[in-house]
């Protein structure tokens, strides 16, 4: 059976220790047809040495650039445009096992979908802070995939475009609204934890960041023509609160 090439993009800037861990996560995947892309923002902390060491191991399967960018979403766009794979995704965190990419590809091929997503856990060190059980749903009712678990066919980006760099926090949410709001993109769902994600990222690191993310999220709904954006905002907030209740 044909095994489509999967391109995994990692962005980094002056964070060599985290990059080492991420490279190790990609290396441990048991899926054979992988391309790994590292987009560095011009680091000065020894990150380039880490990338060069990875290049010795990955050989031609690793592509990388190091230059200033306009933030994480600009860097992601660079990596996605460099990718030659049929299925594209990102990795900043910990895969739940060596089988994750294989399971994702199997689901897409088996169900003939445009992409795949699954569950994730927010982590504080080794402690689970919050479990994100997504299931399937509709954007209008506050549902969205966990972005770190979302892998899509290249055609989705070619059709709908990339991340909007004028969003500081919620460009991933805006992108998911754009591709999913009308049901044109079909996703497979794997009902299992695929990613362990470090708690305290761009959108969850503080109350201020969370509120700014909600403001940007409301803007994204309106820009994409989702009716009664306030209703979706309310549903989305209730879904997040429900996750905390389940954790308790």
Backbone bond lengths (Angstrom), bond angles and torsions (degrees), N, CA, C in turn:
res aa  C-N    CA-C-N  psi(-1)  N-CA   C-N-CA  omega(-1)  CA-C   N-CA-C  phi
1 X - - - 1.456 - - 1.529 110.15 -
2 X 1.330 116.04 138.37 1.456 121.06 179.35 1.521 110.87 -61.48
3 X 1.318 116.35 130.22 1.457 121.28 176.32 1.525 108.39 -107.21
4 X 1.334 117.70 105.35 1.465 119.62 -177.91 1.518 111.52 -64.75
5 X 1.324 114.89 145.76 1.462 119.07 176.71 1.530 109.92 -68.94
6 X 1.323 116.62 134.50 1.461 123.28 176.18 1.523 108.58 -109.41
7 X 1.330 116.59 125.35 1.467 121.73 176.41 1.519 109.12 -102.62
8 X 1.329 116.14 125.00 1.466 122.38 179.07 1.514 108.56 -111.13
9 X 1.335 116.50 127.54 1.466 122.26 -177.06 1.526 110.04 -109.31
10 X 1.324 116.08 130.51 1.465 122.56 172.23 1.514 108.91 -122.60
11 X 1.324 117.10 130.31 1.469 121.46 173.89 1.524 108.07 -105.99
12 X 1.331 115.70 148.31 1.457 119.36 -177.21 1.516 110.28 -154.60
13 X 1.337 115.21 157.56 1.465 120.19 173.56 1.532 108.64 -159.58
14 X 1.332 115.63 114.46 1.469 121.95 178.64 1.523 112.81 48.65
15 X 1.312 116.66 48.39 1.466 122.13 -178.98 1.524 108.84 -146.29
16 X 1.323 115.65 59.15 1.464 120.84 -169.65 1.526 112.74 -65.04
17 X 1.339 118.27 -34.40 1.461 119.33 -178.01 1.527 110.96 -67.59
18 X 1.333 116.53 -41.75 1.467 119.35 176.31 1.524 110.83 -64.85
19 X 1.337 116.19 -37.92 1.467 119.82 178.72 1.522 110.74 -62.94
20 X 1.321 117.45 -40.25 1.469 120.46 177.38 1.528 110.71 -57.07
21 X 1.337 115.87 -44.25 1.465 120.00 -179.72 1.526 110.98 -64.80
22 X 1.335 116.10 -40.71 1.465 119.57 -178.86 1.522 110.73 -66.51
23 X 1.323 116.83 -43.07 1.466 120.91 177.63 1.527 109.92 -58.58
24 X 1.326 116.30 -41.64 1.462 120.15 178.80 1.531 111.09 -62.50
25 X 1.331 116.62 -38.35 1.471 120.68 178.29 1.531 111.12 -62.20
26 X 1.330 116.20 -43.76 1.468 120.16 -179.68 1.520 109.97 -67.35
27 X 1.330 116.60 -41.95 1.468 121.43 -179.20 1.526 111.38 -59.23
28 X 1.324 117.92 -33.86 1.465 121.69 -174.55 1.525 113.57 -80.71
29 X 1.337 118.31 -7.58 1.456 119.73 179.06 1.523 110.96 -66.76
30 X 1.337 116.22 138.82 1.464 120.19 -175.89 1.529 113.11 -89.48
31 X 1.327 117.38 3.30 1.465 120.45 178.56 1.526 108.95 -81.54
32 X 1.303 117.22 126.58 1.463 120.99 -170.23 1.511 115.93 -76.60
33 X 1.326 117.77 -35.63 1.464 120.47 -171.45 1.531 110.50 -95.24
34 X 1.326 115.25 71.52 1.467 121.71 -176.94 1.521 111.21 -113.32
35 X 1.328 114.52 142.49 1.468 122.70 168.89 1.517 106.48 -119.92
36 X 1.331 116.55 132.92 1.466 120.88 -177.98 1.521 109.25 -116.64
37 X 1.335 115.75 129.79 1.463 122.02 -177.22 1.523 109.38 -123.22
38 X 1.317 116.91 125.13 1.460 121.87 177.44 1.526 108.35 -114.30
39 X 1.327 115.55 124.92 1.465 121.62 178.34 1.524 107.14 -113.29
40 X 1.321 115.67 110.01 1.464 122.09 -178.82 1.519 109.64 -102.73
41 X 1.333 115.42 140.70 1.456 120.42 -176.08 1.514 115.18 -85.62
42 X 1.340 117.44 16.27 1.464 120.69 -178.58 1.513 111.72 96.78
43 X 1.319 116.58 45.48 1.465 122.05 -174.82 1.528 111.97 -66.37
44 X 1.345 114.53 153.68 1.462 121.14 179.30 1.530 111.22 -126.74
45 X 1.349 117.36 14.87 1.463 121.20 -173.38 1.524 113.46 -106.54
46 X 1.316 117.65 14.85 1.460 120.26 -177.42 1.514 113.55 97.19
47 X 1.322 116.68 5.56 1.463 121.02 179.11 1.527 111.42 -58.71
48 X 1.329 117.26 -38.86 1.465 119.97 -177.44 1.523 111.74 -63.22
49 X 1.322 117.20 -33.26 1.468 120.54 176.87 1.529 109.96 -65.76
50 X 1.334 115.80 -39.14 1.467 120.43 177.73 1.535 109.92 -62.44
51 X 1.334 116.07 -42.73 1.461 120.46 -179.94 1.527 110.64 -65.62
52 X 1.329 116.56 -42.49 1.464 119.94 179.77 1.526 111.41 -62.64
53 X 1.330 117.14 -37.78 1.465 120.42 177.18 1.531 110.50 -65.70
54 X 1.341 116.18 -39.25 1.469 119.94 177.89 1.527 110.73 -65.90
55 X 1.328 116.39 -35.58 1.460 121.11 179.78 1.521 110.83 -61.62
56 X 1.326 116.97 -36.33 1.465 120.96 179.38 1.527 110.77 -62.58
57 X 1.330 116.34 -32.43 1.463 120.29 -178.79 1.522 112.45 -86.66
58 X 1.346 117.20 -46.47 1.459 121.27 -176.37 1.534 112.65 -78.14
59 X 1.344 116.43 -19.98 1.466 121.69 -178.46 1.529 110.82 56.93
60 X 1.343 115.92 -131.10 1.467 119.97 -175.34 1.525 112.10 -72.51
61 X 1.330 118.31 -7.19 1.468 120.05 178.60 1.523 112.49 -79.16
62 X 1.326 117.66 -7.98 1.462 121.66 179.34 1.521 110.53 -110.61
63 X 1.333 115.50 125.21 1.460 122.74 171.64 1.516 107.96 -116.06
64 X 1.336 117.36 146.35 1.459 118.28 178.95 1.523 111.14 -155.71
65 X 1.322 114.23 155.81 1.461 121.98 172.08 1.525 108.03 -139.12
66 X 1.310 116.18 155.48 1.463 121.81 175.29 1.516 107.89 -137.99
67 X 1.336 115.73 110.55 1.464 121.85 -179.28 1.520 108.48 -163.86
68 X 1.318 118.34 158.20 1.472 120.16 178.53 1.526 111.04 -60.53
69 X 1.329 115.22 147.16 1.461 120.06 177.12 1.521 109.37 -134.99
70 X 1.316 115.56 179.38 1.464 121.31 -178.47 1.524 111.91 -101.77
71 X 1.318 117.20 24.97 1.451 120.68 179.45 1.515 111.51 119.87
72 X 1.326 115.54 177.92 1.459 121.40 -171.96 1.524 112.57 -61.84
73 X 1.334 117.44 -38.23 1.472 118.54 -176.30 1.529 111.25 -73.93
74 X 1.315 117.23 -33.32 1.465 120.20 173.51 1.524 109.50 -64.20
75 X 1.342 116.13 -42.19 1.462 120.57 178.91 1.530 111.08 -64.29
76 X 1.331 116.84 -42.02 1.464 120.07 177.67 1.525 110.92 -60.65
77 X 1.325 115.92 -43.31 1.467 119.29 179.27 1.524 111.18 -59.89
78 X 1.325 116.52 -41.13 1.469 119.79 177.86 1.519 110.49 -58.97
79 X 1.336 116.36 -46.32 1.449 120.34 -178.25 1.520 112.70 -65.21
80 X 1.326 116.47 -41.62 1.465 120.46 -179.97 1.524 110.97 -64.75
81 X 1.334 116.61 -35.67 1.469 119.49 178.45 1.527 111.86 -72.17
82 X 1.321 117.41 -26.78 1.458 121.12 177.12 1.529 112.10 -75.91
83 X 1.319 116.53 -22.04 1.463 121.40 -170.92 1.523 111.88 -67.55
84 X 1.326 115.58 142.88 1.466 121.16 176.05 1.526 111.38 -112.46
85 X 1.321 118.05 2.17 1.455 121.78 -177.09 1.523 113.40 -73.83
86 X 1.325 115.02 163.75 1.463 121.92 175.17 1.519 111.23 -85.11
87 X 1.341 116.71 -24.03 1.460 122.89 178.23 1.518 107.19 -126.38
88 X 1.341 116.78 131.68 1.457 121.84 -173.45 1.526 110.93 -122.57
89 X 1.322 115.62 141.43 1.461 120.63 176.61 1.511 110.55 -158.21
90 X 1.327 116.12 178.06 1.456 121.94 -177.29 1.521 109.96 -123.02
91 X 1.312 116.42 154.63 1.460 121.37 176.57 1.522 109.66 -140.71
92 X 1.348 115.37 117.98 1.464 121.80 173.34 1.520 110.65 -126.54
93 X 1.303 116.19 -10.14 1.457 121.11 -169.05 1.525 110.91 -125.26
94 X 1.319 117.32 -155.43 1.452 121.90 -174.03 1.527 110.51 -105.67
95 X 1.329 116.67 123.96 1.454 120.28 172.23 1.531 108.96 -67.05
96 X 1.333 116.13 148.43 1.463 120.55 -178.50 1.525 112.66 -75.91
97 X 1.306 117.19 -3.84 1.453 121.30 177.99 1.510 110.50 172.97
98 X 1.309 116.80 174.80 1.463 120.91 -177.32 1.520 112.45 -74.12
99 X 1.322 116.75 -10.23 1.459 122.12 -173.13 1.528 113.47 -96.24
100 X 1.331 118.77 -2.46 1.467 121.32 -167.66 1.531 112.32 -58.61
101 X 1.322 117.88 -51.78 1.462 119.98 -178.32 1.528 110.61 -63.07
102 X 1.323 117.28 -41.02 1.465 120.48 178.14 1.525 110.98 -58.65
103 X 1.321 116.80 -44.48 1.470 120.91 -179.20 1.526 110.57 -65.64
104 X 1.314 117.24 -38.64 1.464 120.69 178.65 1.530 111.02 -62.51
105 X 1.323 116.07 -48.93 1.462 120.31 -178.61 1.530 110.35 -62.40
106 X 1.316 116.55 -42.56 1.466 120.29 178.79 1.525 110.96 -57.06
107 X 1.328 116.85 -42.82 1.469 120.89 -178.33 1.526 111.18 -65.34
108 X 1.324 116.91 -43.73 1.468 120.64 179.81 1.523 110.62 -62.21
109 X 1.330 116.94 -45.77 1.464 120.96 -178.07 1.527 111.32 -69.25
110 X 1.315 116.44 -40.60 1.463 120.70 -177.68 1.528 111.56 -65.25
111 X 1.339 116.45 -40.46 1.458 120.72 -173.70 1.528 113.02 -100.74
112 X 1.328 116.85 -4.71 1.458 120.31 177.77 1.511 113.91 62.98
113 X 1.333 116.58 38.61 1.465 121.68 -175.73 1.526 111.83 -98.09
114 X 1.331 114.70 176.40 1.470 121.61 -179.04 1.518 112.57 -89.76
115 X 1.314 116.58 -8.51 1.455 119.80 -178.25 1.512 110.59 178.03
116 X 1.332 115.72 -173.35 1.458 120.95 -175.56 1.522 109.09 -149.55
117 X 1.326 115.50 152.68 1.458 120.81 172.25 1.521 108.41 -149.69
118 X 1.326 116.75 170.23 1.454 120.79 179.25 1.507 111.16 -156.04
119 X 1.325 116.65 -159.69 1.458 121.92 -177.23 1.526 110.05 -89.96
120 X 1.344 114.83 162.22 1.461 119.70 174.93 1.514 109.82 -145.97
121 X 1.313 115.31 163.74 1.462 122.13 175.31 1.526 108.86 -122.72
122 X 1.351 116.03 135.04 1.454 120.92 170.81 1.532 107.86 -83.94
123 X 1.329 115.93 132.96 1.454 120.66 -174.41 1.524 112.19 -119.45
124 X 1.340 116.37 142.71 1.458 123.10 167.83 1.525 105.40 -116.23
125 X 1.311 115.99 94.47 1.459 119.50 -170.52 1.518 109.43 67.33
126 X 1.328 116.70 -119.98 1.464 121.83 178.56 1.525 111.98 -96.96
127 X 1.324 117.52 0.67 1.464 121.57 -176.15 1.517 111.24 -97.72
128 X 1.337 116.15 132.90 1.462 121.06 176.52 1.526 109.16 -77.32
129 X 1.339 116.08 120.39 1.462 121.84 179.77 1.523 110.44 -89.22
130 X 1.335 116.09 -39.89 1.461 119.89 -177.11 1.520 109.32 -155.81
131 X 1.320 116.45 136.59 1.454 121.98 175.29 1.526 108.51 -98.66
132 X 1.321 116.73 132.41 1.448 121.93 -179.08 1.522 108.42 -112.34
133 X 1.342 114.95 94.48 1.466 121.23 177.34 1.518 107.36 -96.46
134 X 1.339 116.98 109.13 1.453 120.03 -168.75 1.515 115.12 -91.64
135 X 1.301 118.08 -43.66 1.454 118.99 -173.25 1.524 110.43 62.04
136 X 1.311 116.58 -160.77 1.455 122.13 175.79 1.529 108.80 -108.60
137 X 1.318 117.45 157.99 1.451 120.80 -179.52 1.507 111.72 -176.25
138 X 1.322 115.10 -162.78 1.456 121.54 179.69 1.529 109.76 -126.37
139 X 1.334 114.99 141.26 1.460 121.35 179.14 1.520 110.80 -52.80
140 X 1.325 117.12 -42.70 1.470 121.76 -175.55 1.523 112.25 -56.76
141 X 1.336 116.96 -31.26 1.463 120.73 -177.68 1.527 112.52 -98.99
142 X 1.326 115.82 25.67 1.456 121.28 172.42 1.508 115.59 84.75
143 X 1.326 117.13 2.17 1.462 120.42 179.67 1.522 110.41 -82.97
144 X 1.303 116.13 147.03 1.465 121.44 168.36 1.521 107.74 -158.83
145 X 1.327 117.73 153.52 1.473 119.60 176.34 1.525 110.41 -68.33
146 X 1.319 115.61 157.53 1.461 119.78 169.29 1.516 108.78 -73.83
147 X 1.315 117.77 112.08 1.460 120.75 -170.83 1.531 114.09 -54.40
148 X 1.339 120.30 -39.46 1.472 118.80 179.05 1.524 113.69 -63.17
149 X 1.344 117.00 -18.53 1.467 119.72 -179.67 1.526 112.22 -97.31
150 X 1.325 117.35 0.96 1.469 121.15 -172.67 1.528 111.11 -89.74
151 X 1.336 116.04 116.94 1.464 122.41 173.97 1.526 107.63 -120.79
152 X 1.337 116.31 132.82 1.461 121.73 -171.71 1.522 111.34 -128.38
153 X 1.317 114.86 152.45 1.459 119.59 171.24 1.528 109.45 -65.93
154 X 1.314 115.66 146.64 1.463 122.21 179.70 1.534 111.68 -51.99
155 X 1.335 116.50 -36.31 1.466 120.54 -176.21 1.523 113.07 -59.27
156 X 1.326 116.67 -27.83 1.468 119.37 179.56 1.523 110.13 -64.22
157 X 1.340 117.67 -45.00 1.465 121.29 178.17 1.519 111.00 -66.89
158 X 1.330 116.67 -38.89 1.462 119.83 179.97 1.525 110.99 -64.65
159 X 1.305 116.36 -31.87 1.460 120.54 -177.65 1.526 112.98 -84.50
160 X 1.345 116.80 -41.28 1.470 120.61 -171.51 1.526 114.20 -106.83
161 X 1.322 117.43 -9.92 1.455 119.68 -179.33 1.522 112.24 91.06
162 X 1.328 114.80 -175.78 1.456 121.57 -173.25 1.527 110.94 -106.36
163 X 1.333 116.47 -161.16 1.468 120.91 -178.05 1.521 110.59 -78.29
164 X 1.338 116.13 140.29 1.457 121.29 178.26 1.524 109.09 -82.06
165 X 1.329 115.82 122.50 1.459 119.89 -172.87 1.529 113.21 -83.37
166 X 1.352 118.31 -1.11 1.457 118.96 175.71 1.530 111.41 -89.75
167 X 1.330 117.33 5.92 1.461 121.89 168.40 1.521 107.77 -99.37
168 X 1.327 117.55 131.52 1.465 119.95 -179.32 1.522 111.83 -85.65
169 X 1.328 117.20 -36.53 1.458 121.96 -172.48 1.524 112.74 -118.75
170 X 1.327 117.54 -38.43 1.464 120.71 -166.35 1.522 114.62 -110.22
171 X 1.329 118.48 26.30 1.464 119.49 178.36 1.519 111.22 -63.75
172 X 1.345 117.55 -31.15 1.460 119.23 177.43 1.528 110.62 -67.41
173 X 1.338 116.99 -40.87 1.466 120.93 177.52 1.523 110.57 -64.40
174 X 1.341 116.84 -43.95 1.461 120.11 178.66 1.518 110.72 -60.15
175 X 1.340 116.66 -41.69 1.453 120.77 179.47 1.530 110.97 -62.56
176 X 1.336 116.76 -42.61 1.460 119.96 -178.85 1.526 111.43 -68.38
177 X 1.323 117.02 -36.67 1.464 119.90 174.19 1.528 109.43 -60.13
178 X 1.315 115.71 -47.04 1.468 121.96 -175.88 1.532 111.72 -58.21
179 X 1.328 116.58 -42.26 1.465 118.77 -174.29 1.526 113.02 -87.39
180 X 1.342 117.06 -21.52 1.463 119.27 -171.20 1.524 114.86 -110.18
181 X 1.315 118.70 -13.73 1.470 120.74 -170.18 1.527 113.26 -62.56
182 X 1.311 118.61 -31.01 1.464 120.93 -176.23 1.524 113.45 -105.08
183 X 1.323 116.75 6.31 1.459 119.90 178.11 1.511 114.90 73.53
184 X 1.343 117.07 15.56 1.467 119.26 -178.73 1.528 112.62 -78.01
185 X 1.338 115.74 -26.44 1.464 121.09 178.24 1.523 108.38 -103.55
186 X 1.330 116.98 123.76 1.457 122.85 -178.19 1.526 109.92 -102.85
187 X 1.328 115.84 130.88 1.457 121.11 -178.65 1.522 111.38 -115.45
188 X 1.317 115.84 139.91 1.454 121.30 166.30 1.527 108.08 -80.18
189 X 1.324 115.94 151.73 1.463 120.70 177.99 1.517 109.41 -124.30
190 X 1.333 116.54 124.70 1.456 121.70 174.95 1.524 108.27 -99.21
191 X 1.324 119.22 113.81 1.461 122.30 -175.93 1.529 112.12 -79.44
192 X 1.308 115.60 59.95 1.458 121.67 179.55 1.514 108.94 -154.36
193 X 1.318 116.78 157.55 1.468 121.27 178.42 1.520 108.77 -70.95
194 X 1.325 115.56 123.17 1.463 121.55 178.90 1.523 112.32 -104.69
195 X 1.337 116.61 -30.33 1.464 121.57 -172.88 1.525 110.46 -134.36
196 X 1.330 116.27 136.95 1.457 122.57 166.08 1.524 106.98 -103.38
197 X 1.333 115.85 114.53 1.462 121.62 -170.16 1.526 110.07 -109.50
198 X 1.325 116.91 132.44 1.458 121.49 178.31 1.523 110.44 -64.71
199 X 1.330 117.16 126.30 1.460 121.57 178.70 1.530 108.89 -74.23
200 X 1.344 115.36 142.06 1.460 119.45 177.54 1.506 113.38 103.10
201 X 1.346 117.20 29.81 1.456 121.17 177.77 1.513 111.51 -79.27
202 X 1.332 115.67 -161.98 1.460 121.04 -174.59 1.521 112.47 -56.40
203 X 1.332 117.58 -40.88 1.460 120.64 -174.34 1.519 113.89 -97.74
204 X 1.346 118.71 -9.50 1.458 120.48 -176.64 1.521 113.03 -121.52
205 X 1.328 117.27 6.58 1.450 120.08 -173.02 1.511 114.96 -75.33
206 X 1.333 119.17 -21.09 1.460 122.43 -178.80 1.515 109.30 -160.32
207 X 1.328 115.23 165.94 1.464 119.67 177.39 1.518 110.32 -62.57
208 X 1.352 116.98 -40.54 1.462 120.30 179.20 1.510 111.89 -60.32
209 X 1.347 116.11 -42.50 1.459 120.08 179.20 1.525 110.49 -65.90
210 X 1.333 116.37 -39.18 1.468 119.54 179.62 1.526 110.37 -63.75
211 X 1.348 117.10 -43.49 1.463 120.36 -179.62 1.524 111.47 -66.32
212 X 1.342 116.47 -39.64 1.470 118.90 176.86 1.518 110.16 -64.52
213 X 1.334 116.34 -38.17 1.459 119.73 176.92 1.521 111.77 -62.40
214 X 1.332 117.28 -37.84 1.466 120.52 177.80 1.522 110.77 -67.38
215 X 1.335 116.85 -39.64 1.475 119.90 178.10 1.529 110.39 -63.56
216 X 1.334 115.81 -45.25 1.462 118.83 178.30 1.524 111.17 -65.29
217 X 1.340 115.92 -35.48 1.455 119.64 178.18 1.523 111.74 -63.64
218 X 1.322 116.64 -40.39 1.477 121.07 177.80 1.532 109.89 -63.63
219 X 1.318 115.18 -42.62 1.466 119.93 177.41 1.527 110.64 -60.73
220 X 1.338 116.85 -42.03 1.467 121.07 -179.02 1.526 111.00 -62.96
221 X 1.303 117.01 -40.41 1.470 120.62 178.08 1.518 110.75 -61.94
222 X 1.331 116.23 -45.02 1.466 120.05 -177.83 1.526 110.73 -68.17
223 X 1.325 117.02 -42.53 1.467 119.97 -179.15 1.534 111.90 -63.74
224 X 1.334 116.14 -26.74 1.460 119.86 -179.51 1.523 112.76 -98.83
225 X 1.329 116.08 12.81 1.460 120.51 171.66 1.511 115.25 71.54
226 X 1.350 117.60 24.89 1.465 119.91 176.21 1.526 108.31 -78.53
227 X 1.320 117.02 119.02 1.464 121.53 -176.12 1.529 111.04 -67.57
228 X 1.352 115.02 146.63 1.469 121.61 178.44 1.527 110.86 51.63
229 X 1.335 115.47 59.20 1.467 120.51 -176.78 1.526 111.68 -56.99
230 X 1.328 117.69 -31.65 1.467 121.23 179.41 1.528 110.91 -60.51
231 X 1.346 116.20 -35.56 1.470 120.75 179.59 1.529 110.09 -65.93
232 X 1.328 116.75 -43.85 1.466 120.55 177.67 1.521 110.54 -64.23
233 X 1.343 117.46 -41.08 1.464 120.86 176.24 1.527 110.80 -56.07
234 X 1.331 116.29 -45.78 1.460 121.36 -178.81 1.531 110.84 -63.47
235 X 1.329 116.35 -45.39 1.464 120.50 179.26 1.519 111.27 -62.35
236 X 1.318 115.91 -40.69 1.467 120.70 -179.22 1.530 110.14 -64.11
237 X 1.338 117.34 -43.40 1.466 121.48 178.62 1.513 110.87 -62.42
238 X 1.332 117.46 -42.87 1.463 121.24 179.70 1.521 111.06 -63.37
239 X 1.331 116.86 -36.85 1.467 120.14 177.92 1.529 110.84 -63.43
240 X 1.326 116.65 -41.75 1.465 120.41 179.00 1.525 110.13 -64.60
241 X 1.337 116.86 -44.94 1.461 120.50 178.95 1.521 111.03 -60.67
242 X 1.326 116.55 -38.48 1.459 120.74 179.63 1.529 111.20 -62.03
243 X 1.328 116.39 -34.58 1.469 120.11 178.10 1.531 110.49 -63.10
244 X 1.345 116.39 -40.84 1.461 119.96 178.99 1.526 111.13 -66.75
245 X 1.339 116.18 -38.08 1.471 119.98 178.40 1.511 110.33 -63.67
246 X 1.340 116.45 -43.25 1.466 120.50 178.71 1.523 110.35 -63.25
247 X 1.329 116.82 -37.79 1.456 120.25 179.17 1.522 110.09 -62.16
248 X 1.361 114.97 -42.49 1.456 118.98 178.98 1.510 112.33 -65.14
